[in-house]
Amino acid sequence: MPALQPQPETITLKQYEALPEEKRVEVFDGIAYDMASPSQIHQSISMQLSTVINNYLLRRKRTCSIFSAPFDVKLSDKPLTIVQPDIMIICDKNKLDGKRCNGAPDFIIEIVSPGNPSDDYIRKTFYYKNYSVREYWIVDPKRRIVTVNYFEGDLLNIQYSFESTIKVNIYDDLYINFSDIADLLNI
C-alpha cells in the first residue's frame, strides 16, 4: 500500500489578507503558492505594454480600466482562488471593491518568468478559461513568443513572434506592435 502524502494546508481569505504586504502569493483552490520577484526584462515589458494599452484606453475614452501587478483578482471564494496577473483590463466597474477585482477581468497578460513557465502556460490558462476571462496573452521573453488565447466564440490559441503586430481581440481597433517593444527594449 502506498504511503499517504501530506496534504497542503488550505488558506482562507482572512488568512490571505493577513499575510505581510511584501509576501507575494497566489492562491489556487485554497493552496497558496509563493511568487518569484519579476526580473528587469519582465518589468520593462510590463511597463511598455501597460503604456500602450493605457494610452489606447485614454484616447478612446473607454470605460475600462487597466491594472498591473500586484493587484488581486479573486476568481473564486470556494475554493479560494486569487491571482495577481501582470496586466489586466477590467470593464465591469462593479467587480472592483477598492481592494481587488472580484471576478474575471476581460483581458489578462502574463509575462513568463524563467522559473515557472508551466504556471502561465498550463495552470493559469486553465483557471482563466474556466473563470471566464475573455482573452489571455502569454508573453514569453526567452522564446520571443506571444501566445494569444481568446476564449469567446471561436476559441483562438495562436502564437506570434516578437516581430508581429497583434490584435487585442476584445477591441476592434487595438493592435500592439511587439517589434516596436522589442526594439525599444533591445530584446
C-alpha angles and dihedrals in degrees: 000000000000119000116257113253118226111254117230115247117254121231128221126218089251091054091046092052090049093058115112111270093240092056108096115203138151122208124219117184091340096309117116118221123193116238124219120235111260119254126238093259090048091054093044093052091046092052093049094047092046090051094050093047095043092049089052092050091048094047093049093041089230119181091225122100131216123221133179134203135317090049119116124237113191105204095174141008096201109062093017110241119174125168135179107212117199092235131003141174117214118191101172105076089192088072091063118084101172093265104052149339112275105206135008122327115228094238132019133185121193121188111212117243115210093235098057115023093148089061091066098033099044117011099039094040088056095048097041092050094046094046093051105255102166098214133011127187125194112202112198111190094182094055093031090229134130116204113203117203113186109184100187126090109334102021112236128202108170132159121216131186123237087256091068136099106224129201119227098226098208088066130052096219111026115110126168118209105212091183089066091048093047091048093048092050094039094234 
